């Protein structure tokens, strides 16, 4: 259901938002779009953004009703449990929005928390220690139980939250993410030429975009790609983006195991402009993740006119609907067959491209942030 595009406001409330993860992947995308659209939609409320000192100038540029409050404490640290409540008390915030699952226990005002997923509880082995897992469990409990409302990004994430933190279903609001406009706009031809030459893109290629953590399932993707090449796709390349690849030696070993050194390329971190161009140049986008709270990359590829293969688990079927080819992410043979289909079946490709553009366009940051504003107003009235 589409909401009114009339700006919402809550009558001059002072709203504090923790934006220290502004430049992160995932949560960072959410935070950037949240504050961008708040600045466009609400000029009446006062916003205090708890941020890194280097981001103060950017916060001031959002508008006359935005001001920065620098905080040096690290995310997921003991220090933030003290400094953030002190920040909120100092500015006399009426409402605090924590855009990820850490809500300090001493928060002195009404609060809203966004819990994007339950990955740290679903996959505790990815955390560095048992202490980190305990911190995550306690933080989830406090966030879910102490906040006035819980926002999340998919029905799948809502079910996970209720599984790990048994709170009333009506306390949780599902508000979808959306994609940046740049992915639906064709890049300049000069940009396409530069990217093609810089990365020597002279063969057909499949693209994966995202981080390279274990739940992204890239080892099975490389296994599936090796299977595909053995069945007549010798000219095909696989491009994998994402930072911190050096931390996951298993990916390099998988490439060595199948002798794919010339055919699987790790590109590291890419600018949004470069990534948008790669989406358009790719013959297909592959995203066989084992778990996502939402999963933006498949939508970004769809908006770019690229056929998408993704997993039939977690939130991904909900997000892509009938506009992507779904496969079993635990079965490399299923992934390989799916890749073969999106490369060879012209009717399927045309159908996925057409449906993909429509599906991606159905998500809107403007509408999502308008819903967040409505919830701000509702919670403020309850105080």
C-alpha positions in Angstrom: 0.0 0.0 0.0 1.4 3.4 -1.0 1.4 6.1 1.7 0.9 9.8 1.3 3.9 11.7 0.2 3.0 14.6 2.4 5.8 15.3 5.0 5.1 14.1 8.5 6.2 16.0 11.6 5.7 15.6 15.3 5.4 19.2 16.5 8.9 20.2 17.3 10.1 17.1 19.1 13.8 16.7 19.7 14.8 13.3 18.2 18.2 11.8 18.7 19.5 9.2 16.2 22.7 7.2 16.6 24.5 7.5 13.2 28.0 6.3 14.2 27.6 3.4 11.6 27.0 6.0 8.9 29.7 4.6 6.6 29.2 0.9 7.2 27.7 -1.6 4.8 24.2 -2.7 5.5 23.2 -0.7 8.5 25.2 2.3 7.0 23.0 2.2 3.9 19.9 2.3 6.2 21.3 5.2 8.3 22.3 7.3 5.3 18.9 7.0 3.6 17.0 7.5 6.9 18.7 10.9 7.6 18.6 11.9 4.0 14.9 11.5 3.7 14.2 12.8 7.2 15.9 16.0 6.1 13.6 16.2 3.1 10.4 15.2 4.8 10.5 16.9 8.2 11.6 20.5 8.8 9.7 20.9 12.0 11.4 18.5 14.4 14.8 19.0 15.8 17.3 16.2 15.0 20.4 15.5 17.1 22.7 13.0 15.3 25.2 11.2 17.6 28.1 10.8 15.2 31.8 10.5 14.6 33.6 13.9 14.8 34.6 13.7 11.2 30.9 13.5 10.2 29.9 16.7 12.0 30.2 18.9 8.9 28.0 16.6 6.8 25.3 16.4 9.5 25.2 20.3 9.6 24.6 20.3 5.9 21.4 18.2 6.2 19.4 21.2 7.2 18.8 23.9 9.8 17.0 21.4 12.1 19.9 19.0 12.2 22.9 19.2 14.5 25.7 16.8 15.3 26.7 15.5 18.7 30.2 13.8 18.4 30.8 10.6 20.3 34.0 8.7 20.3 32.9 5.4 21.8 33.2 2.3 19.7 30.2 0.4 18.4 29.5 -2.8 20.5 31.6 -1.5 23.4 31.1 -1.1 27.1 31.8 2.6 26.7 28.8 3.3 24.5 26.6 2.0 27.3 27.6 5.1 29.2 28.4 7.7 26.7 25.2 7.5 24.6 22.8 7.8 27.6 24.9 10.8 28.7 24.6 12.3 25.2 20.8 11.9 25.3 20.5 13.4 28.8 22.7 16.4 27.8 20.6 17.3 24.8 17.3 16.4 26.6 16.1 14.2 23.8 12.4 13.4 23.7 12.9 10.3 21.6 15.9 8.2 20.7 16.2 6.0 17.6 18.9 3.2 17.7 19.3 2.0 14.1 20.8 -1.3 15.0 20.2 -3.7 17.9 22.3 -2.0 20.6 20.1 0.1 22.9 21.9 1.2 26.0 20.2 0.0 29.2 20.4 3.4 30.8 18.7 5.3 27.9 16.9 8.1 29.6 14.0 8.7 27.2 11.5 6.8 25.1 13.2 4.8 22.3 12.7 3.1 19.0 15.2 0.4 17.8 15.7 -1.1 14.3 16.7 -4.7 14.4 17.7 -5.6 10.8 18.4 -9.3 11.4 19.4 -11.9 14.0 22.6 -13.0 12.4 24.7 -12.8 15.6 22.2 -15.1 17.3 21.6 -17.4 14.3 25.3 -17.8 13.5 27.2 -17.2 16.8 30.3 -18.9 15.3 30.9 -15.7 13.3 31.5 -13.7 16.5 35.1 -13.5 17.8 34.4 -14.9 21.3 31.8 -16.3 23.7 31.8 -12.9 25.4 30.8 -11.3 22.2 27.9 -13.8 21.8 26.8 -13.0 25.4 26.9 -9.3 24.6 24.9 -9.8 21.5 22.2 -11.8 23.3 21.9 -9.3 26.1 21.8 -6.4 23.7 19.0 -8.0 21.7 17.0 -8.6 24.8 17.4 -5.0 26.0 16.6 -3.6 22.6 13.5 -5.7 22.1 12.1 -5.3 25.6 13.1 -1.7 26.6 12.2 0.1 23.4 8.7 1.4 22.8 8.7 0.0 19.2 10.9 -2.4 17.2 11.3 -1.7 13.5 12.6 -4.4 11.2 13.1 -4.8 7.5 11.2 -8.0 6.5 8.6 -10.4 7.8 11.4 -13.1 7.9 13.4 -10.9 10.3 10.2 -10.2 12.4 9.8 -14.0 12.8 13.4 -14.3 13.9 13.1 -11.5 16.4 10.0 -13.1 18.0 11.9 -16.4 18.1 14.8 -15.0 20.1 13.0 -12.3 22.0 9.4 -13.3 22.8 7.7 -9.9 22.6 4.2 -9.0 21.4 3.9 -9.3 17.7 2.1 -5.9 17.5 5.2 -4.2 19.0 7.1 -4.9 15.7 6.7 -2.9 12.5 8.0 -4.2 9.2 9.3 -1.4 7.1 11.2 -2.4 3.9 14.5 -1.0 2.8 14.9 0.4 -0.7 17.7 1.1 -3.2 19.5 4.2 -4.2 18.3 5.9 -7.4 21.7 5.6 -9.0 21.0 1.9 -9.7 18.0 2.6 -11.9 19.7 5.3 -13.9 22.0 4.3 -16.9 25.6 5.4 -16.2 27.3 7.7 -18.7 28.9 5.9 -21.6 32.3 7.2 -20.5 31.9 5.5 -17.2 31.0 2.2 -18.8 34.1 2.4 -21.0 36.3 3.3 -18.1 35.0 0.4 -15.9 35.3 -2.1 -18.8 38.9 -1.1 -19.5 40.0 -0.8 -15.9 38.8 -4.3 -15.1 39.5 -5.8 -18.5 36.0 -7.0 -19.0 36.2 -8.7 -22.4 34.5 -12.0 -21.5 31.0 -12.8 -20.2 30.9 -12.6 -16.4 28.6 -13.3 -13.4 28.7 -10.8 -10.6 28.4 -11.2 -6.8 28.2 -8.0 -4.7 28.2 -7.8 -0.9 30.5 -8.6 2.0 32.4 -11.9 2.1 31.4 -13.2 5.5 30.8 -17.0 5.7 27.0 -16.8 5.7 27.2 -15.2 2.2 28.0 -18.8 1.0 30.8 -17.9 -1.4 32.6 -21.2 -1.1 29.6 -23.0 -2.5 29.3 -20.3 -5.2 32.8 -21.0 -6.3 32.1 -24.7 -6.2 29.0 -24.2 -8.4 31.0 -21.9 -10.8 33.6 -24.7 -11.2 30.8 -27.1 -12.1 29.4 -24.7 -14.6 32.7 -24.2 -16.4 33.1 -27.9 -16.8 29.9 -27.9 -18.8 30.8 -25.7 -21.7 31.3 -22.2 -20.1 35.0 -22.0 -20.3 34.9 -18.3 -21.3 32.9 -17.3 -18.3 34.3 -15.2 -15.4 33.1 -14.7 -11.8 33.6 -11.3 -10.2 33.3 -11.0 -6.4 33.2 -7.6 -4.7 33.6 -6.9 -1.0 36.3 -5.8 1.4 38.3 -7.9 3.9 38.7 -10.8 1.5 42.2 -11.4 3.1 40.4 -12.5 6.4 38.8 -15.5 4.7 41.5 -17.7 3.4 39.0 -20.4 2.6 37.8 -18.5 -0.4 41.4 -18.3 -1.8 41.8 -22.0 -1.1 38.5 -22.8 -3.0 39.9 -20.9 -6.0 43.1 -22.9 -5.9 41.3 -26.2 -5.4 39.5 -25.7 -8.7 42.4 -24.0 -10.5 40.3 -20.9 -11.2 43.0 -18.3 -10.6 42.3 -16.7 -14.0 38.6 -17.0 -13.9 37.5 -15.9 -10.4 38.4 -12.3 -9.5 38.2 -10.6 -6.2 37.7 -6.9 -6.8 37.6 -5.6 -3.2 35.6 -2.5 -2.2 34.0 -0.6 -5.1 32.5 2.9 -5.2 28.7 2.9 -5.7 29.2 4.4 -9.2 31.5 1.5 -10.2 29.2 -1.1 -8.8 26.2 0.4 -10.6 28.2 0.1 -13.9 29.2 -3.5 -13.2 25.6 -4.5 -12.5 24.7 -3.3 -16.0 27.7 -5.1 -17.7 27.2 -8.4 -15.9 25.4 -11.3 -17.7 23.8 -12.3 -14.4 23.9 -11.5 -10.7 24.4 -14.4 -8.2 23.5 -14.0 -4.5 23.3 -17.5 -2.9 23.3 -16.2 0.7 22.3 -18.4 3.6 20.8 -15.6 5.6 19.6 -12.0 5.0 17.5 -9.6 7.1 16.6 -8.0 3.8 19.2 -8.3 1.0 19.7 -5.1 -1.0 22.1 -6.3 -3.7 19.5 -8.4 -5.6 17.2 -5.4 -5.9 20.1 -3.2 -7.0 20.9 -5.7 -9.8 17.2 -5.9 -10.8 17.0 -2.1 -11.0 20.0 -2.3 -13.3 18.3 -4.6 -15.7 20.3 -7.7 -14.8 18.8 -11.2 -14.3 19.1 -12.4 -10.7 19.7 -15.7 -9.1 19.3 -15.9 -5.3 18.5 -18.2 -2.4 15.1 -19.7 -1.5 15.7 -19.2 2.2 15.4 -16.4 4.9 14.0 -13.1 3.6 15.1 -13.4 0.0 12.0 -15.0 -1.5 9.9 -12.3 0.3 12.1 -9.5 -1.1 12.5 -10.7 -4.7 9.0 -12.2 -5.1 8.7 -13.8 -8.6 11.4 -11.6 -10.1 14.4 -13.8 -9.5 15.4 -17.4 -10.0 15.5 -19.1 -6.6 17.9 -22.0 -5.8 18.9 -24.1 -2.9 21.9 -22.3 -1.5 23.1 -25.5 0.3 23.4 -27.4 -3.0 26.2 -26.3 -5.4 24.5 -28.4 -8.2 21.3 -26.3 -7.7 23.3 -23.1 -7.9 25.2 -24.2 -11.0 22.0 -25.2 -12.8 20.4 -21.9 -11.9 23.4 -20.0 -13.3 23.2 -22.1 -16.5 19.5 -21.2 -16.9 20.0 -17.4 -16.5 22.8 -17.5 -19.0 21.2 -19.8 -21.6 17.4 -19.4 -21.4 16.6 -16.2 -23.3 12.9 -16.3 -22.4 13.7 -16.7 -18.7 16.3 -13.8 -18.9 13.8 -11.5 -20.5 11.1 -12.4 -17.9 13.5 -11.9 -15.0 14.7 -8.5 -16.3 11.2 -7.2 -16.9 9.9 -8.4 -13.5 13.0 -7.3 -11.8 12.7 -3.7 -12.8 9.1 -3.6 -11.7 9.9 -5.3 -8.4 12.9 -3.0 -7.6 10.7 0.1 -8.3 8.1 -1.0 -5.8 10.4 -0.2 -2.9 10.7 3.5 -1.9 12.9 5.1 0.8 10.6 8.1 0.8 7.6 5.9 1.7 9.6 3.9 4.2 10.9 6.9 6.0 7.4 8.5 6.0 6.3 5.4 7.9 9.2 5.8 10.4 8.1 9.4 10.9 4.5 8.2 11.6 5.9 5.9 14.3 8.0 8.6 15.8 4.8 10.7 16.2 2.9 7.8 17.6 5.5 6.9 20.2 6.0 10.6 21.1 2.2 10.9 21.8 2.4 8.0 24.2 4.9 9.7 26.5 
